[in-house]
């Protein structure tokens, strides 16, 4: 009997020839990532001192300040300062602040490697699966154990195979693909399972789009999302000087708990309506709803491909007078690339406000918080009550194309009219 990608990765990291779903394994960790919001300040720094313990391998630990950067108040500033001091005290070299959401930085800096196991104190660590890396979010207590031992216990998950085949129509993006999938599976339908995306549609996608798919896997309860690595992944890693990894691929005879099939040609633009990510509808069912804010950014949107699509729609057009369009490039590197290519100029000329790379508006910390009664269409990953500010605000999730087109009209619209 064959094994899935997830099973092969966990078997390798547990020192076994094979594992089966439901089995508990102690797995060796390749990379441990902490962010500012659930990192050193939450129990970890104090407990390491209390235990008199040291970090098992400082070269495998990454700390990224992204949620509170740049600080909006004194409390956030103090947390950022604490994080800076701690990484200096313990000798963590891989520290990044103000460069963008952690999952994007992990990819750009070459920590999301095929066949590896990556854990992070953020639920969207599953983004790394776009590179064939088993990335999963863990809590601060679990991270303390990883920092001391370099290992973590995991239950081997079952896998759901999600086949998308065919060519995506103009104006349809990866966000539409994953929203449609989550709408069908449900917000708990993949709990502690792996969502393995496959098929010709997925292979055609650039890495920016694939990262959107795996990032959103946790919104169906998945332990991680995975995509088999290919030349697009290998070429990207070679370009940044990372060649020391061993990719894995699912066996043809691997057993899945469920196999889903979709035709890309049948897909319309999707929106996730308040207040659940699986409350998904065709955009036509929400069309015409007035919006106060449109947001393009976070670890789900705001990558270069997203900005290019938005610029195509916004070029020589203007954002509606009553609507705010906020754009947070996914990283400093994305910002520079978009700036040098003229993309940011197009967005600013259309009326967009360009923000620092980071997590701020996505979870209502700063730089775009919603007031009571406001409605936002966002390329982010969650639309829970109070997620982006007031509990009396509404958040609709959609693709960067739908966000940009809606910003032009000041109401939710089908982006295909603009492309």
C-alpha positions in Angstrom: 0.0 0.0 0.0 1.4 3.4 -0.9 1.6 6.5 1.2 0.6 10.1 0.8 2.9 13.1 0.9 2.0 13.8 4.5 2.6 10.2 5.6 6.0 10.1 3.8 7.2 13.3 5.4 6.1 12.3 8.9 7.6 8.8 8.5 10.9 10.3 7.5 10.9 12.7 10.4 9.9 9.9 12.9 12.7 7.7 11.6 10.3 5.1 10.2 9.9 3.4 6.9 6.1 4.0 6.9 3.3 5.4 9.1 -0.5 5.1 9.0 -3.3 7.6 9.7 -4.1 7.7 13.4 -0.6 6.7 14.5 1.2 8.9 17.0 4.8 9.7 16.1 7.6 11.8 17.6 8.9 13.8 14.7 12.1 15.8 14.2 11.5 19.5 13.4 13.4 21.2 10.6 12.3 24.7 11.3 10.5 26.4 14.2 8.9 29.8 13.6 7.7 32.2 16.2 5.9 35.5 15.5 5.6 38.5 17.8 2.0 37.9 18.9 2.4 34.3 20.2 6.2 34.0 20.3 8.8 34.6 23.0 6.7 36.9 25.2 4.0 34.3 25.7 5.4 31.9 28.3 8.4 30.8 26.2 11.1 33.3 27.4 10.2 32.9 31.1 9.8 29.1 30.9 13.1 28.6 29.2 14.7 30.4 32.1 12.8 28.6 34.7 13.8 25.2 33.2 17.4 26.3 32.8 17.0 25.0 29.2 18.7 26.1 26.0 17.5 26.1 22.5 18.2 22.8 20.7 19.4 24.5 17.4 19.4 28.2 17.0 19.9 27.9 13.2 16.6 26.2 12.9 14.6 28.8 14.8 13.1 31.8 13.0 11.4 34.8 14.8 9.3 37.2 12.7 7.6 40.4 14.1 4.7 41.0 11.7 1.4 41.3 13.6 2.3 44.4 15.7 4.8 45.9 13.2 4.7 48.9 12.9 3.3 49.4 16.4 0.0 51.3 16.8 0.2 51.8 20.5 2.5 51.5 23.5 1.6 47.9 24.3 2.4 46.8 20.8 5.7 48.7 20.9 6.7 47.1 24.1 6.0 43.6 22.7 8.1 44.4 19.7 10.9 45.7 21.9 10.8 42.6 24.1 11.0 40.4 21.0 14.1 42.3 19.7 15.8 42.0 23.1 15.1 38.3 23.4 16.5 37.3 20.1 19.7 39.2 20.9 19.9 37.6 24.3 19.5 34.0 23.1 21.4 34.5 19.8 18.7 33.9 17.2 20.2 35.1 13.9 17.1 34.5 11.7 15.0 37.5 13.0 12.9 39.6 10.7 10.8 42.7 11.6 8.6 44.8 9.4 9.4 42.7 6.3 5.9 41.2 5.9 3.7 38.4 7.2 5.7 35.5 8.6 4.5 32.9 6.0 5.6 35.0 3.1 9.0 35.7 4.7 9.5 32.0 5.5 9.0 31.3 1.7 11.2 34.1 0.5 14.1 33.3 2.8 14.0 29.6 1.9 12.7 28.0 5.1 9.7 26.4 3.4 11.4 23.5 1.8 10.0 20.4 0.1 9.9 17.3 2.3 10.6 19.2 5.5 8.6 19.7 8.7 8.0 23.3 9.7 6.0 24.4 12.8 5.0 27.9 13.7 3.0 29.8 16.3 0.5 30.9 13.7 -2.4 28.9 12.3 -1.6 29.8 8.7 1.8 28.1 8.9 0.2 25.6 6.5 1.1 28.1 3.8 4.4 26.3 3.5 2.6 23.4 1.9 2.7 25.2 -1.4 6.4 24.1 -1.5 5.7 20.5 -0.5 6.6 21.3 3.1 4.5 19.9 6.0 3.9 23.3 7.7 1.5 23.4 10.7 0.5 25.8 13.4 1.1 25.0 17.1 0.6 26.7 20.4 3.2 28.4 22.6 3.4 25.5 25.0 4.1 23.1 22.2 6.7 25.5 20.8 8.5 25.5 24.2 8.9 21.7 23.9 10.1 22.1 20.3 12.7 24.7 21.3 14.1 22.5 24.0 14.0 19.1 22.2 13.8 19.7 18.5 10.9 17.3 18.3 7.1 17.3 18.4 4.5 14.5 18.7 1.9 14.4 16.0 -1.0 12.2 15.0 -0.6 11.1 11.4 -3.5 12.7 9.6 -5.7 11.3 6.9 -5.5 13.2 3.6 -8.2 14.6 1.3 -7.2 14.8 -2.3 -8.7 17.8 -4.1 -8.4 17.5 -7.9 -8.9 20.7 -9.9 -8.6 20.2 -13.7 -9.0 22.5 -16.7 -8.2 26.2 -17.3 -9.4 28.8 -15.0 -11.6 31.4 -16.9 -10.3 35.0 -17.1 -11.0 36.8 -13.8 -11.0 33.6 -11.7 -8.2 33.2 -9.2 -6.8 30.7 -6.6 -8.9 32.5 -3.9 -12.1 31.5 -5.8 -10.8 27.9 -6.1 -10.1 27.6 -2.4 -13.3 29.4 -1.3 -15.4 27.0 -3.5 -13.6 24.0 -1.9 -14.0 25.2 1.6 -17.7 26.0 1.0 -18.2 22.4 -0.1 -16.1 20.8 2.7 -17.2 23.1 5.5 -15.3 24.9 8.2 -14.7 21.7 10.1 -14.9 19.2 7.2 -11.1 18.7 7.1 -10.4 18.8 10.8 -6.9 17.3 11.6 -6.7 16.1 8.0 -4.5 17.2 5.1 -5.9 19.0 2.1 -3.8 17.8 -0.8 -4.4 20.0 -3.9 -3.7 18.3 -7.3 -4.6 18.4 -10.9 -3.8 20.4 -14.1 -5.4 23.6 -12.8 -3.1 23.6 -9.7 0.0 22.8 -11.8 -0.7 25.8 -14.0 -0.8 28.2 -11.1 2.2 30.3 -10.2 3.6 29.9 -6.7 1.9 33.0 -5.5 -1.5 31.5 -6.2 -0.6 28.1 -4.8 0.3 29.8 -1.5 -3.2 31.1 -1.3 -4.6 27.6 -1.5 -2.5 26.0 1.2 -2.8 29.1 3.4 -6.6 28.7 3.5 -6.5 25.0 4.3 -6.8 25.6 8.0 -10.1 27.4 7.4 -11.6 24.0 6.8 -9.9 22.7 10.0 -7.0 21.0 8.2 -3.7 20.2 9.9 -2.0 21.4 6.7 -2.4 21.9 3.0 0.0 20.3 0.5 0.9 20.5 -3.2 3.4 18.3 -4.8 6.5 20.3 -5.7 7.5 20.7 -9.3 9.9 22.7 -11.4 8.3 26.0 -10.4 9.2 25.2 -6.8 12.7 23.9 -7.6 13.5 26.9 -9.9 12.4 29.3 -7.2 14.5 27.6 -4.5 17.5 27.4 -6.8 17.2 31.2 -7.5 17.5 31.9 -3.8 20.3 29.5 -3.2 18.4 26.6 -1.6 19.2 23.2 -2.9 19.6 21.0 0.1 16.2 19.2 0.4 14.5 16.0 -0.5 11.1 16.3 -2.0 8.4 13.7 -1.6 5.4 12.8 -3.8 2.3 10.8 -3.1 2.2 7.3 -4.4 -0.3 6.5 -7.1 -1.8 3.8 -4.8 -2.0 6.1 -1.7 -5.2 5.9 0.3 -7.3 9.1 0.8 -10.2 9.5 3.2 -12.0 11.5 0.4 -11.3 12.5 -3.2 -13.0 15.5 -4.7 -13.1 16.5 -8.4 -13.7 19.9 -9.8 -13.8 21.5 -13.3 -12.1 24.9 -13.4 -14.3 26.0 -16.3 -17.4 25.7 -14.2 -16.1 28.1 -11.5 -17.5 31.6 -11.0 -16.0 34.3 -8.7 -16.7 33.4 -5.1 -17.3 35.4 -1.9 -17.4 34.2 1.7 -20.2 36.1 3.4 -20.3 37.1 7.0 -19.4 35.6 9.4 -17.9 32.3 8.4 -15.3 31.3 5.8 -17.5 28.5 4.6 -20.5 30.7 4.0 -19.5 30.8 0.3 -21.7 32.1 -2.6 -21.2 33.0 -6.2 -20.4 36.7 -6.4 -23.7 37.3 -8.1 -25.5 36.5 -4.9 -23.8 39.4 -3.1 -23.5 41.8 -6.0 -24.6 45.3 -5.4 -23.9 45.4 -1.7 -22.3 48.8 -0.9 -18.7 48.6 0.6 -16.9 51.1 2.7 -13.5 49.5 2.5 -11.6 47.1 0.1 -8.5 45.5 1.4 -5.8 43.7 -0.5 -3.0 42.2 1.6 -2.0 39.8 4.3 -0.4 36.3 4.1 -3.3 35.3 1.8 -3.4 38.2 -0.7 -1.0 41.0 -1.6 1.6 39.0 -3.4 3.0 40.2 -6.6 0.6 38.3 -8.8 -2.3 39.7 -6.8 -1.1 43.3 -7.2 -0.6 42.7 -11.0 -4.2 41.6 -11.3 -5.5 44.5 -9.3 -3.5 46.9 -11.3 -5.0 45.6 -14.6 -8.4 46.4 -13.2 -7.5 49.7 -11.6 -5.4 51.2 -14.4 -6.9 54.4 -15.7 -9.8 54.0 -13.3 -10.6 55.5 -9.9 -11.7 54.0 -6.5 -15.3 55.0 -5.7 -15.5 58.2 -3.7 -17.1 56.6 -0.6 -14.7 53.6 -0.6 -11.3 53.2 0.9 -8.9 50.8 -0.9 -6.0 49.7 1.3 -3.1 47.7 -0.2 -0.5 46.0 2.0 2.1 44.3 -0.2 2.9 40.8 1.1 6.5 41.6 1.9 9.2 44.3 1.5 10.5 42.3 -1.5 7.0 42.3 -3.1 6.8 46.1 -2.4 10.1 46.7 -4.2 9.2 44.5 -7.2 5.8 46.2 -7.5 7.3 49.6 -7.2 10.0 49.0 -9.8 7.5 47.6 -12.2 5.1 50.6 -11.9 2.4 48.6 -10.2 2.3 50.7 -7.1 2.0 53.9 -9.2 -1.1 52.5 -10.9 -2.7 51.6 -7.6 -1.9 55.0 -6.0 -3.1 56.9 -9.0 -6.4 55.0 -8.7 -6.8 56.2 -5.2 -5.3 53.3 -3.2 -3.6 53.8 0.2 -0.3 51.7 0.3 0.4 50.3 3.7 3.4 48.7 5.3 3.8 44.9 4.7 2.3 43.2 7.7 -0.8 41.7 9.4 -2.4 44.8 10.9 -5.7 45.2 9.2 -6.3 41.5 8.7 -7.0 40.9 12.3 -8.0 44.4 13.4 -4.8 45.5 15.1 -4.0 48.6 13.1 -3.9 50.2 9.7 -7.5 49.8 8.5 -9.8 48.9 11.4 -13.5 48.9 10.7 -16.1 50.9 12.6 -19.6 49.7 13.5 -21.9 49.3 10.5 -19.1 49.3 7.9 -18.7 46.6 5.3 -15.3 45.5 3.8 -14.4 43.2 1.0 -11.1 41.7 1.7 -8.5 39.3 0.1 -7.6 38.0 3.6 -8.4 34.6 5.1 -11.0 35.2 7.9 -14.3 37.1 8.2 -15.2 36.2 11.8 -17.3 38.7 13.9 -15.0 41.5 15.0 -12.1 40.1 12.9 -11.2 43.5 11.3 -12.5 45.8 14.0 -16.0 46.4 15.3 -18.2 43.4 16.0 -20.9 45.3 14.1 -18.9 45.4 10.9 -19.1 42.9 8.1 -16.3 41.3 6.2 -16.7 39.6 2.8 -13.8 37.5 1.5 -13.0 37.4 -2.2 -10.1 37.3 -4.7 -7.9 40.3 -5.4 -9.6 40.7 -8.7 -13.0 40.9 -7.0 -11.6 43.3 -4.4 -10.2 45.6 -7.0 -13.3 45.7 -9.2 -15.5 46.2 -6.1 -13.3 49.2 -5.0 -13.9 50.8 -8.4 -17.7 50.6 -8.1 -18.0 51.0 -4.3 -20.1 47.8 -4.2 -19.5 44.1 -4.6 -19.2 43.2 -8.3 -18.1 40.5 -10.7 -14.5 41.3 -11.8 -14.9 39.6 -15.1 -16.5 42.8 -16.5 -13.1 44.5 -16.0 -10.8 41.9 -17.6 
